[in-house]
Amino acid sequence: MIYEFDERIELAALFGPTAKLRPLWFVWKGAKYFIRDVTYYWTTSSGEAVIHHFSVKDASGNLFEIGYNAQTLVWKLFKLEAEG
């Protein structure tokens, strides 16, 4: 089942030597989700802001769409596709 959101999350990310952004884990509604795989990455724009989108999987196989607004520096959860 797919659920849609527009909710702020707390997230830890790694910036590599080539300026690549890699999310590691995030906290949503008091639960911590460790990111096992980044399955897709793309960018969109919202006005002048660039939004970096990531499709990520956790250890349970849930698929999340998260995004980082490079102007406001805010991470958000946009979608969850839950297993089962």
C-alpha positions in Angstrom: 0.0 0.0 0.0 1.2 3.5 -0.8 0.8 6.4 1.6 1.5 10.0 0.8 2.9 12.6 3.2 4.5 16.0 3.3 6.1 15.8 6.8 9.4 17.0 8.1 11.9 14.4 9.2 15.3 14.4 11.0 17.9 12.8 8.8 21.6 12.0 8.9 23.5 12.1 5.6 27.0 11.7 4.3 28.6 14.2 1.9 31.3 12.5 -0.1 34.5 13.9 -1.7 32.7 14.4 -5.0 29.8 16.3 -3.2 27.4 13.4 -3.5 24.7 13.3 -0.9 23.8 10.0 0.7 21.1 9.7 3.3 22.0 7.2 6.1 19.0 7.1 8.5 16.0 9.2 9.4 13.6 9.7 12.3 9.9 10.0 11.6 7.2 10.0 14.3 9.7 8.9 17.0 11.0 5.8 15.0 14.4 5.6 13.5 14.7 4.1 10.0 18.1 2.9 8.8 18.5 3.2 5.0 19.7 0.0 3.4 19.6 1.1 -0.2 19.2 4.2 -2.3 17.2 2.9 -5.3 16.8 6.1 -7.3 17.8 9.8 -7.2 16.3 12.8 -9.0 15.9 16.6 -8.6 12.9 18.9 -9.1 12.4 22.6 -8.4 10.0 24.5 -6.3 10.3 28.1 -7.2 14.0 28.9 -6.9 14.7 25.9 -4.6 16.2 22.7 -5.8 14.7 19.6 -4.2 16.9 16.4 -4.1 14.6 13.4 -4.1 15.7 9.9 -3.0 13.9 6.6 -3.2 15.2 4.5 -0.3 14.6 1.1 1.3 14.9 0.2 4.9 15.9 -3.2 6.4 12.2 -4.3 6.4 11.8 -3.7 2.7 9.7 -0.6 3.0 10.2 1.9 0.2 10.3 5.6 1.1 10.5 8.8 -1.0 12.3 11.5 0.9 13.5 14.9 -0.2 15.9 17.6 0.7 15.2 21.3 0.0 18.6 22.8 -0.7 17.3 26.3 0.0 15.5 25.8 3.3 17.8 22.8 4.4 14.7 20.8 5.3 14.3 17.1 4.8 10.7 15.7 4.2 9.0 12.3 3.8 6.8 12.3 0.7 5.8 8.7 0.2 5.9 5.3 1.9 5.2 2.0 0.2 4.8 -0.6 2.9 5.6 -4.3 2.4 2.7 -6.7 2.9 
